[in-house]
Amino acid sequence: MLFAIFLASRIGTRLVPSTDVVASFAPRVADEAAHAYESGGPQEFQQFERGLIGKSGIELYLIDGYGKEVLSRSIPPDSLSIVRAARSDGRVLSRYGLRSHSSSYKFTSPSGHPYVLLVRAGLQVGRFLDSTAGGGLPLSGVELLIVTLFCFWLTHHIVAPIQGIQSAARKVAAGDLTVRAPVEISERRDELAALAADFDVMVERMGAFVRSHKDLLSTVSHELRSPLTRLIVSLALLRKQSPPESEELLQRMEHDVERVDTLMGQLLTFARLETGLSSAERDNVNLSQLVEEVVADGDFEARSFGKSVRLQAEAGVVIEKADQQALRSACENIVRNAIRFTAPGSEVKVILRTEKIGSSSQAVLSVRDHGPGVPGELLPQIFEPFFRAKEPSGDPRANKGTGLGLAIALEAIRQHRGTIIASNGNPVGLEVKITLPSHAAQS
């Protein structure tokens, strides 16, 4: 009975998920196969098949728009149905049988010709069943097979829920506190269901703690802005009424108030990013123009310290559904951080380019300085709030930063489904690299 249930659950035609390895490789293999056939005929395709398959026992068929195999081979009967049922939406269809496993992928070549790519692999289970039907397998062998299959099912029954909880835990570790354990695990009546319930309670409490932390940070920052503004006005009025000998004291007070005001502004920006960006604030943003403006401002500031900022950028790099203010904050904080640490007389190099990954593209922004870099063990910490590296002088008190610039950059890039990493240059310097999903602007 277990053996029959196992076979019934496996045999049949199903749609391969888009995240599956087969689905990700099918378009590339199909394009290369069609190119080989159209450029060199059957001989070139046959050579391509041998180079790809080798002696693995897998069979590769390329069927043209008339239903004929390009090498004039007959399509195996157990694979005819999946060839006819090949989908036209670019999804891979897979069929499990007793003697073979077949997958079909329907596509159109760059030249405009329709094809169906069929990949067929024979299963050893078929030979096993043949020998069983002929009576050549002892009864103990059949019992061993049933026990093995039962163990396989039992392993899957236990491991699959654990993998589901593990996947949810990874999403939580990446910062998504809305994820919960899969519902099907919670509906079980065993220890794994209890583990899933405990996991959900833990994530819920973590989410409540983080939300309260963000609310506190946002509220405190907001409430302090008004008193700070009044202090700045009061200092301006006091300066008009104070004797000249009080000027140094007033300047120090004004400087300290400005630093606190800057810190509060960055705290508000950080809190805004942590709570998420509204979809109403998003629009297509020309990243090339934005980076050019940030670099121009940064170069103007850097020249007063004997430094410079140089830009090398592609034109027309656009980020869809982006928050321009958040992206500007990220770029400004990274460029200004590089200006602060680069050596006098050196330049900060900013490069913006695009990279193709399959059918999609991404924008890559690299900012490289010529400063002392960061110790390797501290690299993972530089994007944490309030982390401040030492100035080149070695005196941590000389750092006038708030320790929030790179944290704001990290959160802004995360909100745009991008990544940001830092690495030490060779021989000196620090390089910060940002990647964002993008597309080229229409001319």
C-alpha positions in Angstrom: 0.0 0.0 0.0 2.8 2.4 0.9 4.6 1.6 -2.4 1.4 2.3 -4.3 0.8 5.6 -2.5 4.4 6.6 -3.2 4.1 5.8 -6.9 0.7 7.6 -7.2 2.2 10.7 -5.6 5.2 10.8 -8.0 3.8 9.7 -11.4 2.2 12.4 -13.5 2.8 15.7 -15.1 3.5 18.8 -13.1 4.7 22.4 -13.6 8.2 23.0 -12.5 8.4 26.0 -10.1 10.2 29.1 -11.5 12.7 28.9 -8.6 13.8 25.4 -9.5 17.3 24.9 -10.9 15.8 23.2 -14.1 13.6 26.3 -14.8 16.6 28.7 -14.5 18.8 26.7 -16.8 16.2 25.7 -19.4 16.2 29.1 -21.4 20.0 29.1 -21.7 20.3 25.5 -22.9 17.4 26.0 -25.3 18.9 29.1 -26.9 22.3 27.4 -27.3 20.6 24.3 -28.8 18.6 26.4 -31.3 21.7 28.4 -32.2 23.7 25.3 -32.8 21.1 23.9 -35.1 20.3 27.1 -37.0 24.0 27.9 -37.5 25.4 24.5 -38.3 22.5 22.2 -39.0 21.8 18.7 -37.6 25.6 17.9 -37.3 26.3 21.0 -35.2 23.3 20.2 -32.9 24.4 16.6 -32.5 27.9 17.9 -31.6 26.3 20.3 -29.1 24.3 17.4 -27.6 27.3 15.2 -27.1 29.3 18.0 -25.5 26.4 18.8 -23.1 25.1 15.3 -22.3 28.2 13.1 -22.7 27.7 9.6 -21.5 25.2 10.5 -18.7 22.4 8.5 -20.4 20.2 11.7 -20.8 18.6 12.2 -24.1 18.1 15.7 -25.7 15.6 16.3 -28.4 14.9 19.5 -30.4 11.5 19.5 -32.1 10.7 22.1 -34.7 7.4 23.9 -35.3 6.2 21.1 -37.6 6.6 18.5 -34.8 9.7 16.9 -36.4 12.8 16.1 -34.4 15.8 17.9 -36.0 17.9 14.7 -36.1 15.0 12.8 -37.6 14.7 10.6 -34.5 11.4 9.2 -33.3 10.2 10.7 -30.0 9.7 8.0 -27.3 6.0 7.2 -26.8 6.1 8.0 -23.1 7.3 11.6 -23.9 4.9 12.4 -26.7 2.2 13.7 -24.3 4.5 16.2 -22.6 5.8 17.5 -26.0 2.3 18.2 -27.1 1.4 19.8 -23.8 4.5 22.0 -23.7 3.5 25.5 -22.5 3.8 28.6 -24.5 4.4 30.9 -21.4 8.0 30.0 -20.9 7.4 27.5 -18.0 9.0 24.1 -17.8 6.7 21.1 -17.8 7.9 17.9 -16.2 6.5 14.3 -16.3 7.5 11.4 -14.0 6.8 7.9 -15.4 7.7 4.4 -14.3 10.6 4.2 -16.8 11.6 7.8 -17.6 11.5 11.4 -16.4 10.9 13.9 -19.2 10.8 17.7 -19.2 9.6 20.0 -22.1 10.3 23.6 -22.7 8.6 25.6 -25.5 10.4 28.6 -26.8 11.1 30.8 -29.9 14.6 31.3 -31.1 16.1 34.8 -31.8 15.5 34.1 -35.5 11.7 33.7 -34.8 11.4 29.9 -35.2 9.4 27.9 -32.7 10.9 24.9 -31.0 10.2 22.5 -28.1 13.2 21.2 -26.1 12.7 17.8 -24.7 15.0 16.3 -22.0 14.5 12.7 -21.2 16.2 10.5 -18.6 15.6 6.8 -18.2 14.9 5.6 -14.6 16.4 2.6 -13.1 13.1 2.0 -11.3 11.7 0.8 -14.6 14.2 -2.0 -14.8 13.6 -2.8 -11.2 9.9 -3.1 -11.8 10.5 -5.2 -14.9 12.6 -7.7 -13.0 10.0 -7.8 -10.3 7.1 -8.5 -12.7 9.1 -11.4 -14.3 9.6 -13.1 -10.9 13.3 -12.6 -10.9 13.4 -10.7 -7.6 13.0 -12.6 -4.4 10.2 -11.7 -2.0 12.8 -10.3 0.5 13.9 -7.8 -2.1 10.3 -6.6 -2.5 10.0 -6.2 1.2 13.3 -4.3 1.3 12.0 -2.0 -1.4 8.8 -1.3 0.5 10.7 -0.6 3.7 13.1 1.7 1.9 10.3 3.6 0.3 8.6 3.9 3.6 11.7 5.2 5.2 12.1 7.7 2.3 8.5 8.9 2.9 9.0 9.1 6.7 12.2 11.1 6.2 10.4 13.5 3.9 7.5 13.8 6.3 9.9 14.9 9.0 12.5 16.9 7.1 10.1 19.0 4.9 8.6 20.8 7.9 12.0 21.5 9.4 13.1 23.0 6.1 10.0 25.2 6.1 10.8 26.5 9.5 14.5 26.9 8.6 13.5 29.0 5.5 11.2 31.2 7.7 14.1 31.6 10.2 16.4 32.8 7.4 13.9 35.4 6.4 13.6 36.6 10.0 17.4 36.8 10.1 17.3 39.0 7.0 15.0 41.4 8.8 11.5 40.3 7.7 9.6 40.0 10.9 6.2 39.5 9.2 7.1 35.9 8.2 5.5 33.0 10.0 6.0 29.2 9.9 4.1 27.5 7.0 0.4 26.9 7.8 0.6 23.2 6.9 3.1 22.7 9.7 0.9 24.4 12.3 -2.0 22.0 11.3 0.0 18.9 12.2 -0.5 17.3 15.6 3.1 16.5 16.6 6.1 18.2 18.1 6.9 20.0 14.9 3.6 21.8 15.1 4.5 22.9 18.7 7.9 24.1 17.4 6.2 26.1 14.6 3.8 27.7 17.2 6.7 28.6 19.5 8.6 30.0 16.4 5.6 32.2 15.6 5.3 33.5 19.1 9.0 34.3 19.2 8.8 36.3 15.9 5.7 38.1 17.1 7.5 39.2 20.3 10.6 40.2 18.4 8.4 42.3 16.0 6.6 44.0 18.9 10.0 44.9 20.5 11.4 46.2 17.2 8.2 48.3 16.6 8.4 49.8 20.0 12.1 50.6 19.5 11.4 52.3 16.2 8.4 54.2 17.7 10.5 55.4 20.6 13.3 56.5 18.3 11.0 58.3 16.0 9.1 60.0 18.8 12.1 61.2 20.7 13.8 62.5 17.6 10.7 64.4 16.6 10.0 65.8 20.0 13.6 67.1 20.3 13.6 69.0 17.0 11.3 71.8 18.3 13.3 72.6 21.4 16.5 72.5 19.4 15.1 75.0 16.9 14.1 77.3 19.7 17.7 77.0 21.2 19.2 78.0 17.9 17.0 81.1 17.7 17.7 81.9 21.3 21.5 81.7 20.7 21.1 84.1 17.7 19.3 86.6 19.9 21.7 86.1 22.8 24.7 86.9 20.5 23.2 90.3 19.7 23.0 91.2 23.4 26.2 89.6 24.8 29.5 91.3 25.2 32.4 90.4 22.7 34.2 88.3 25.3 31.3 85.8 25.3 31.7 85.2 21.5 33.9 82.1 22.0 31.4 80.5 24.5 28.5 81.3 22.2 30.3 79.7 19.2 30.9 76.5 21.1 27.3 76.4 22.3 26.1 77.0 18.7 28.4 74.3 17.4 27.1 71.7 19.9 23.5 72.6 19.2 24.1 72.2 15.5 25.7 68.7 16.1 22.7 67.6 18.1 20.3 69.0 15.5 22.2 67.1 12.8 22.0 63.9 14.9 18.2 64.4 15.4 17.8 64.9 11.7 19.6 61.7 10.9 17.7 59.8 13.6 14.4 60.9 12.0 15.6 59.8 8.5 16.7 56.5 9.9 13.4 56.0 11.7 11.5 56.9 8.6 13.4 54.3 6.6 13.0 51.6 9.2 9.2 52.0 9.2 9.1 51.5 5.5 8.7 53.8 2.5 5.2 54.7 1.3 4.4 53.6 -2.2 3.0 57.1 -2.9 6.5 58.4 -2.5 8.0 56.2 -5.1 8.6 57.0 -8.8 11.1 56.3 -11.5 14.5 57.8 -10.5 17.3 58.7 -12.9 20.2 57.3 -10.8 22.8 58.6 -13.2 21.6 62.2 -12.7 21.2 61.8 -9.0 24.8 60.4 -8.6 26.2 63.2 -10.8 24.6 65.8 -8.5 25.8 64.2 -5.4 29.4 63.9 -6.7 29.3 67.5 -7.8 28.3 68.6 -4.3 30.9 66.3 -2.7 33.7 67.5 -5.0 32.9 71.1 -4.0 33.2 70.2 -0.3 36.3 68.0 -0.8 38.3 70.7 -2.5 38.3 72.9 0.6 40.3 70.0 2.3 42.7 69.4 -0.7 40.8 66.4 -1.9 38.6 65.6 -4.9 35.8 63.4 -6.1 35.8 61.9 -9.7 32.8 60.3 -11.4 32.7 57.6 -14.1 29.1 56.8 -14.9 26.8 55.3 -17.5 24.0 57.6 -18.7 20.3 56.7 -18.4 20.4 54.3 -15.4 16.9 54.3 -14.0 15.6 52.8 -10.8 11.9 51.9 -11.0 9.5 52.6 -8.1 12.2 54.3 -6.0 12.2 57.0 -3.4 14.5 59.7 -4.6 15.1 61.3 -1.2 16.1 57.9 0.3 18.5 57.1 -2.6 20.0 60.5 -2.4 20.6 60.1 1.4 22.3 56.8 0.8 24.6 58.1 -1.9 25.4 61.3 0.0 26.3 59.5 3.2 28.6 57.1 1.4 30.4 59.8 -0.7 30.8 62.1 2.3 32.1 59.2 4.4 34.7 58.5 1.7 35.7 62.2 1.6 36.2 62.3 5.3 38.6 59.3 5.4 40.5 59.6 2.1 44.0 60.9 2.4 44.7 64.7 1.6 45.7 65.1 -2.0 43.9 62.0 -3.1 40.6 61.5 -4.8 37.4 59.5 -4.2 36.5 57.4 -7.2 32.8 56.9 -7.9 31.8 54.4 -10.7 28.2 53.8 -11.8 27.6 51.0 -14.3 25.0 48.4 -15.2 25.3 44.6 -15.2 23.2 42.0 -17.0 22.0 39.0 -15.0 20.0 36.8 -17.3 17.0 38.8 -18.7 17.3 41.5 -16.0 19.8 44.1 -15.2 21.2 45.8 -12.1 22.9 49.1 -11.3 26.2 48.9 -9.5 27.5 52.0 -7.7 31.1 51.7 -6.4 32.7 54.4 -4.1 36.4 53.9 -3.5 38.6 56.1 -1.2 42.3 56.1 -0.5 42.1 56.2 3.3 43.3 53.7 5.9 40.4 51.3 5.4 38.7 49.3 8.2 40.1 46.3 10.1 38.7 43.2 8.6 37.0 42.1 11.8 35.1 45.4 11.9 33.8 45.4 8.3 30.5 43.7 9.2 29.9 46.4 11.9 30.3 49.6 9.9 26.7 49.6 8.8 25.4 49.3 12.3 23.8 52.4 13.9 26.2 54.6 15.9 29.3 52.6 14.9 32.2 55.0 14.3 35.7 54.0 13.0 38.8 55.9 14.1 40.0 58.8 12.1 43.4 58.5 10.4 44.9 60.3 13.3 44.0 57.4 15.5 41.9 59.5 17.9 38.3 58.4 18.0 37.3 61.8 19.4 38.4 63.4 16.2 35.5 61.7 14.3 32.8 64.3 13.9 30.3 61.9 12.4 27.2 60.6 14.1 27.7 56.9 13.2 24.3 56.9 11.4 25.4 57.7 7.8 26.2 54.1 6.6 23.2 52.7 8.7 20.9 55.1 6.8 22.5 54.0 3.5 22.0 50.3 4.3 18.3 50.8 5.2 17.6 52.9 2.2 19.2 50.3 -0.1 17.3 47.5 1.6 14.0 49.3 1.0 14.8 49.2 -2.7 15.6 45.4 -2.8 19.3 46.1 -3.2 22.5 45.1 -1.4 25.4 47.1 0.0 28.8 45.7 1.0 32.1 47.1 2.0 35.6 45.7 1.4 39.1 46.9 1.9 41.1 48.0 -1.2 44.5 46.9 -2.2 46.9 48.3 -0.9 44.8 50.9 0.9 41.3 52.4 1.0 37.8 51.2 1.5 35.3 50.4 -1.3 31.6 50.4 -0.8 29.5 48.7 -3.5 25.7 49.1 -4.0 23.6 47.0 -6.3 20.1 47.9 -7.2 17.6 46.4 -9.7 17.4 48.7 -12.7 16.7 49.2 -16.4 18.1 51.4 -19.0 16.1 54.6 -19.7 14.2 54.8 -23.0 15.7 57.3 -25.4 
